[in-house]
Amino acid sequence: MRAVLLVHGGAWAIPDILADGSIDGVKKAAKEGFIKLEKSGSAVDAVEAAVRILEDIPVFDAGHGAVLNADGDVELDAIIMNGKTLAAGAVSCVKNISNPVTLARSVMEKTDHVMLTGTGANKFAEKQGIPQVPTEELVTQHARAEWKMYQKYNESVTNLFNTQMVHDTVGAVAVDYDGNVACATSTGGITNKMVGRVGDTPVIGSGGYADNNIGAVSATGHGESILKVNLSRLVLFHMEQGKSPLEAANTALRYMEDRVTGRGGVIVVNTEGDWAAQFSTNRMAWACVKSRNLFYGLNPGECFKESLI
């Protein structure tokens, strides 16, 4: 079994000024996530480590760099899932947490629940000793400038997503040497979203899904559209029907665009180590480590390769 670690930094019309930072960020997360995979042997450890790195890079809309809601505040969502047991943990609308993916893992491993939200999730974080940080530490100048441009939620959704311009989610999928798969996804949501809005990211089957019988997916894009088609599980459904990760990803993305006019992207891995990174937006930063090689891309049809030996 060849282990694979694949990450994305969000599917949207990434401007040239953020392109290099986005590529550098996903490459860093893929390489360090794979190191974790080799050291611990665990797909769950690897996806958490990779997403934590992405959450700490301000160019991405997750953790540090998260966008602002209608009140000018930060509300964060995340999910993590273990394909071996179908255990999952998620948080939504949490505040002042720099690495919500780690809080989601605590929900998965230390509670009987799948999702905690809002103040309850923050109280649980405090009990678990997960540090809270000032909102200002999570917000960039870019996020504040973007928030000022959009004062109504409906206008924000229309202007950002229909023109494919939006700061978006991060995620990771992995298969380890034992054939176990896992996924993790994290986001700050949509600029100027209504307070309390929850998108696809923390919803099992939408923002991510992992099952050792099939594979693992992390999704990115317009959350409401992804929720309507249950995008991550839809990709895996097509794989159950015999499609490759690439074919399944493209089929599901086409369906979402045709059915609900939604655009986005997915990263996919199956239990044999086959993988795909596909998107219907202008760009998606992604990177993958497999067999001592680093693959990465940003534009449609792009796949660069670097040796890690």
Salt bridges, closest charged atoms under 4 A:
ASP16 OD1 - ARG283 NH1 3.05
GLU32 OE2 - LYS28 NZ 2.86
GLU38 OE2 - ARG292 NH2 3.04
ASP45 OD1 - ARG105 NH1 2.70
GLU48 OE1 - ARG105 NH1 2.79
ASP56 OD1 - HIS64 ND1 3.49
ASP73 OD2 - LYS95 NZ 2.91
GLU109 OE2 - ARG105 NE 2.88
GLU137 OE2 - HIS64 NE2 3.40
GLU146 OE2 - HIS142 NE2 3.91
GLU224 OE1 - ARG197 NH2 2.84
GLU224 OE1 - HIS222 NE2 3.35
GLU240 OE1 - ARG233 NH2 3.27
GLU257 OE2 - ARG263 NE 3.61
GLU306 OE2 - LYS27 NZ 3.01
